[in-house]
């Protein structure tokens, strides 16, 4: 079975590869954003605190 003529071009494979990289990056970013939005604010498991919280503990 021969490949279609459009896939015999090297540029087509580069475009497909770049598109796949963008799709994978978008999926990873989506998972990160959903995880951040689902965590309650100030959750100690996140390892991040707001600057106001740091100031109030040190005064």
Secondary structure as UniProt FT lines:
FT   HELIX           5..8
FT   HELIX           10..38
FT   TURN            41..42
FT   HELIX           44..46
FT   HELIX           51..58
//
